[in-house]
Amino acid sequence: MAIQSVLRSRANVDDFADALRHRLKWYRLSQPVRSIASWLFRIATQSKKHLIASYGNDPMVRASLLSVVLQGHNDSALRWIQRSSLLASRDDDVCQAATLVAIAAQKAQMDRTRYAISNQEVFPMLMEATKNESIADRLKMLDGFLKKRRSVTHAAAALGYPNGLTGNMVDSALIAIYAWARNTESYERCITQILRLGGNTSHTASIAGCLCGIQHGIQGIPERWLERVTLFPNGTSWVESYVERIRDWPHGPEDIQKASALPIMPIRQLIRNALLRLNRMRLIAAHLIQRIFIR
């Protein structure tokens, strides 16, 4: 969705925002289903916090993608990321966190190059990039944990999530960055440690997966995981054409003007999103039933 909006924009940030806003509408059509799922989740986990993240409305994942597409054009990238984030949330903390994810993605891209930096330098670099004192304090704490090789579980508990994640976008981004910095050598270990935290881990795992994927490429993802990836509603030929359009990226806005967007299938996307939400409700219902019987 994000890359399609970039392609359609022809390197114009305003057109990008309009295209992305149009595509987000299709994801938000499943909002009633998501609201019910969120309500059931809070009952099952006794959480008082609302789930505020979803795949279609996730500025953190889009920030990592835009960082890759616009690498070498930092000022431009930040403008695009800000516009993308504002479509999902007016919270300044969310925009700040999206910027930090984008910076981490830049670091991941430099791996195995002469500009590569140690993962020990990640959090000091992020602290310099934010003016938000609350986020800076949490980054400083995570930096100390990383130097002491504390576990992802320990870091999540220190941020206020000892019994599972809630879907808070800012803290999920920080935990994802920590998990990636803590496990830069293994995509599988990074994602597995996040999933073991429990709760609404999908948001955090998707951000960490982006960072690990940027760093390691497709060869770093376990083959058994790739075999289970579904491309619905898009077929193999659509994906091959899509890859062809962005094969020589990233080189910045100039290349965006040379690659045309592919047609989307909004009705199929709506069906897919509804099925994903129903599946999540099924899992939540199973969890709720299990808790009732355990009691």
GIFEN-V520457 format. One record per pair of residues at least 12 apart in sequence whose ideal C-beta (glycine too) atoms are under 6 Angstrom apart, sorted by sequence separation. I is the first residue (numbers start at 1). GAP is how many residues later the second one is. D is the distance in Angstrom with one decimal. If there is no record, write none. Layout:
BEGIN
i = [I:I]
gap = [GAP:GAP]
d = [D:D]
END
This chain:
BEGIN
i = [127:159:38:82:85:126:142:5:66:179:191:194:245:5:66:179:123:81:63:190:191:123:156:123:242:81:1:62:190:155:59:187:59:100:103:152:176:180:27:59:175:179:187:57:172:176:180:165:172:176:180:233:167:187:96:164:165:166:173:187:188:63:67:146:164:165:233:96:138:142:165:167:233:64:60:63:67:71:59:63:67:96:165:233:232:60:64:152:156:122:2:119:2:6:119:13:17:21:13:13:101:97:104:94:97:93:108:111:109:108:104:108:105:60:53:52:51:53:49:52:47:61:64:60:51:61:53:71:73:72:69:68:70:26:37:44:29:11:26:30:34:37:41:44:26:30:33:37:40:44:11:11:10:30:6:7:8:7:4]
gap = [12:12:13:13:13:13:13:14:14:14:14:14:14:15:15:15:16:17:18:18:18:19:19:20:20:21:22:22:22:23:25:25:26:26:26:27:28:28:29:29:29:29:29:31:31:31:31:32:32:32:32:32:33:33:34:34:34:34:34:34:34:35:35:35:35:35:35:36:36:36:36:36:36:37:38:38:38:38:39:39:39:39:39:39:40:41:41:41:41:59:60:62:63:63:65:66:66:66:67:70:72:73:73:75:76:77:103:104:105:106:107:107:109:113:114:115:116:116:117:117:119:145:146:147:149:149:150:179:179:180:181:182:182:240:240:240:241:242:243:243:243:243:243:243:244:244:244:244:244:244:245:246:247:247:250:252:253:254:257]
d = [4.9:5.3:4.3:5.9:4.4:5.3:5.9:4.0:5.1:5.8:5.4:5.7:4.4:4.0:5.3:5.2:5.2:5.6:4.7:5.4:6.0:5.7:5.4:3.6:5.8:5.2:4.9:4.8:5.3:5.0:5.6:4.3:4.0:5.1:5.5:4.8:4.8:5.0:2.7:4.5:5.3:4.9:5.5:5.0:4.7:3.7:4.2:5.5:4.3:4.1:5.8:4.9:3.9:4.5:5.5:3.6:4.0:5.9:5.8:5.6:5.2:4.0:4.0:5.8:2.6:5.2:3.0:4.9:5.8:5.0:5.5:5.5:5.8:5.5:5.5:4.6:3.9:5.8:4.6:4.3:5.6:5.7:5.8:5.5:5.7:4.8:4.2:4.3:5.2:4.8:4.4:4.5:4.9:5.9:5.1:5.6:4.5:5.7:5.5:5.9:5.4:4.5:5.1:5.3:4.2:4.9:5.2:4.8:5.8:4.2:5.8:4.0:5.5:4.9:4.7:6.0:3.9:5.1:4.3:5.8:5.3:5.4:4.0:4.9:5.7:5.7:3.9:4.9:4.5:5.5:5.1:5.5:5.8:5.0:5.9:5.7:5.9:3.8:5.5:4.5:5.8:5.2:5.3:5.0:5.8:5.5:4.1:4.9:4.6:4.3:4.3:5.0:5.3:5.4:5.9:5.5:4.2:3.8:5.4]
END
